[in-house]
Amino acid sequence: MAPKPLTFQGIFSALLAFSFSLLLFCHPIIGGHDYHDALLKSILFFEGQRSGRLPPDQRVKWRRDSALHDGSAAGVDLTGGYYDAGDNVKFGFPMAFTTTLLAWSIIDFGRNMGPELKNTVKAVKWSTDYLLKATEKPGVVYVQVGDAYSDHSCWERPEDMDTLRTVYKIDNAHPGSDVAGETAAALAAASIVFRKRDPAYSRLLLNRAIRVFNFADKHRGAYSSSLHSAVCPFYCDVNGYQDELLWGAAWLHKASRKRVYREYIVKNEVVLRAGDTINEFGWDNKHAGINVLISKEVLMGKADYFESFKQNADGFICSLLPGISHPQVQYSPGGLMFKAGGSNMQHVTSLSFLLLSYSNYLSHANKVVPCGETSASPALLKHLAKRQVDYILGDNPLGMSYMVGYGARFPRRIHHRGSSLPSVAAHPARIGCKAGTRYYLSPNPNPNLLVGAVVGGPNVSDAFPDSRPYFQESEPTTYINAPLVGLLAFFSAHP
């Protein structure tokens, strides 16, 4: 029988498969990973980031109570919540995004978490308890505690903190639809987590989410305009607030099943630019997440009116595939997804989370993603997500795990005040603002292991400086870990 002529589609598919296999196998896997151990540690990290009065079951023992008067400057109680990264400021925008992604991890992958499910639920509640305090007053959302410039000029333990704990808020006259929309999303997503575990708490979260979303939608504007000097350049909303309104509505639709949110999404899809920058997902830009989240209903055959969101989600997936990836998404020689800007691991974990979630939605619907002349199967998306997770855990050119405490070799000098300074137990006397500088500049490893922390990671050439001053590479953040929790849960059950 004569061979079939080689079509463009065949050539393209072969090239795609070849380029993907190169990325997958050019650095052979050294051995199977203990994904459950990594999962346990990725959740434990959040206990090291806690602010406020620590509970009796606190497992990160070198931490102590801190910031017990937060909010007092404004006559409110804003104790609790999380420090976002290696500093001692509580930024509401990334904290809310962290909460949304932790909740989504539980919603999609909680069944794979085993005994770690209870700790993940606790991690969500530590944040939602704070977000409820921050949204208690109608028409007001407290969005930050701590003056970032004052904080960043010191290298202090949170337990010693004497920097300015200025309280920043948005209100009717000073809008912040971005941070309020994300806060509504977080509260709505968390309400699903607690629906059966604590129905009364779940109702409180959902009702608050509705109120905060209405405030965000009615008083439109970016918090970066209202509070520019406080939040920029740290967590400045470069992307605009429109995506957070759609994101908040999408989570309220999922949590409440109310028609009003479905109608809001359909009506505002074009106005709020759902199809913009579809290959972005993080604390600032929710576009890819919106499209993947909403597409689940289309794939389940329940919502043809959301078909355009599925088309956007398909476009997002195609933009990540090795060989045909978008110019904004590169791959390092070792196979790590890379996007320009700091703290690259935030992109790796959040985009990989969407790859995995979408692959599951596709599997249940028995569908593939059309990418021009070829297609991407759910199995291919899972492989790509797993390759990123394995890179983080040590399958990379340096043979280094980028999770503190996992594997034989991991970052020892992370950019993190509490981890790098002697603990209160080891050094009871206060260490002042500038007295900490010698620890910051020291070549010695950090005395306190912040187990489970995933740092910003290597550059596009797979090089990594294990050094505190290189904060873009060596600083951990809550929003790097939050989506990784879901990824590790899945792969612990499906290695």
Disulfide bonds with the S-S distance in Angstrom:
Cys154-Cys433 1.99
Cys232-Cys236 2.05
Cys318-Cys371 1.97
